[in-house]
Amino acid sequence: MSFEEAITVKPRDRTPVQQLVIERYPREYAEEISAEITDLAKKAEYAGIPMDKLQEVIDKVNQENG
């Protein structure tokens, strides 16, 4: 059961499993984002990109995308 499937069901009609999927989604999604950021930082380090330069890129993307 995916979040996308569970969220389309009206709250009163959700099964306990669907509700659990919805409740767990924010934490699981945040964990995925954290893992991606860690991967990016490790690759930048391996490539010799200083962390301050990487932070500049991240800041610019955040400014452009909200």
C-alpha positions in Angstrom: 0.0 0.0 0.0 1.5 3.3 -1.0 0.8 6.7 0.5 -0.6 7.9 -2.8 -3.1 5.1 -2.8 -4.0 5.5 0.9 -4.5 9.3 0.8 -7.1 9.0 -2.0 -9.5 7.1 0.4 -11.8 9.4 2.4 -10.7 9.5 6.1 -13.8 7.8 7.4 -13.3 4.9 4.9 -9.7 4.2 5.6 -8.5 0.9 7.0 -6.1 0.9 9.9 -3.3 -0.1 7.5 -4.1 2.8 5.2 -4.1 5.2 8.2 -0.8 3.9 9.4 0.8 4.3 6.0 -0.4 8.0 6.0 0.9 8.6 9.5 4.3 7.1 8.8 4.7 8.9 5.5 6.2 12.2 6.7 9.0 10.5 8.7 9.8 8.0 6.0 9.9 10.7 3.4 12.2 12.9 5.6 14.5 9.9 6.0 14.7 9.5 2.2 15.5 13.1 1.8 18.2 12.9 4.5 19.8 9.9 2.8 19.8 11.8 -0.5 21.5 14.8 1.1 24.1 12.5 2.8 24.8 10.9 -0.6 25.2 14.3 -2.3 27.6 15.5 0.4 29.7 12.3 0.2 29.9 12.6 -3.6 30.8 16.2 -3.4 33.5 15.4 -0.9 34.9 12.6 -3.2 34.9 15.0 -6.1 36.8 17.6 -4.2 34.0 20.1 -4.0 34.3 22.1 -0.8 31.3 22.1 1.5 30.9 25.8 1.3 30.6 25.6 -2.5 28.1 22.8 -2.2 26.1 24.9 0.4 26.1 27.8 -2.1 24.5 25.5 -4.7 21.9 24.3 -2.2 21.1 27.8 -1.1 20.6 28.9 -4.7 18.3 26.0 -5.4 16.3 26.7 -2.3 16.0 30.4 -3.3 14.8 29.4 -6.8 12.4 26.7 -5.7 11.0 28.1 -2.4 
